Amino acid sequence: MSRPKLIKQLKEKNPQLNHSELMSVLNTFSESILNALKDQKTVHIKGIGRWYLKKLKENFNSRNPATSELIYKPERVKVRFKASKKLIKLINE
């Protein structure tokens, strides 16, 4: 779902709010998740799931599949999402 579609659905459910207020709510929500992840915290929203950081080790033996050249991959951090049991159950119904 794209951001404009989400704002449109929020507008249908909350007609008293204008477009700029809905944008502000959505921006605040996404910024809060971003800031928590930047601070190395896990974000858990009951009924939806959790976002967490996973540290990936450095790798000296990676290969470029196109050229078979050895490349070095430094240690890095990735954002992962684990859906809640409730969300998985709703999707699979």
Secondary structure, 3 states (H helix, E strand, C coil): CCHHHHHHHHHHHCCCCCHHHHHHHHHHHHHHHHHHHHCCCCEEECCCEEEEEEEECCEEEEECCCCCCEEEECCEEEEEEEECHHHHHHHCC
